[in-house]
Amino acid sequence: MQFLESGEDAEQVMRNLMAEIVAVAQACGYDNLTQGSVDSGIGRFKNRKPPGVEPSMMADAMAGRNMEVDAIVGNVLRLAKAKRVNVTVLRTTYALLRALDGSFTRSRQGNAP
């Protein structure tokens, strides 16, 4: 929820990211996912009342653990590449999450910047 409240462009970024994931899913044959799936997901997220169950990568980040960036985001990125689906927002998100994830490792090793 904090992300959606972080600025006026946050919801559109989230929508764009989710639309890219839907496009990858459709390219893989999951035709039941649509723009309506994005709208529904955003609506559920906006209506979630804290405290709740955090997404697994968020829970990992909050605990200072490495996140499953490659397994969760990297796999979708690889599918997008194989299916030739343009995923600019997803690629950017992946790079940022990998950097954040690496900071946890450096911090635990005492090598924080």
Secondary structure by P-SEA (a helix, b strand, c coil): ccccccccaaaaaaaaaaaaaaaaaaaaccccccaaaaaaaaaaaaaccccccccaaaaaaaaccccccccccaaaaaaaaaaccccaaaaaaaaaaaaaaaaaaaaaacccc
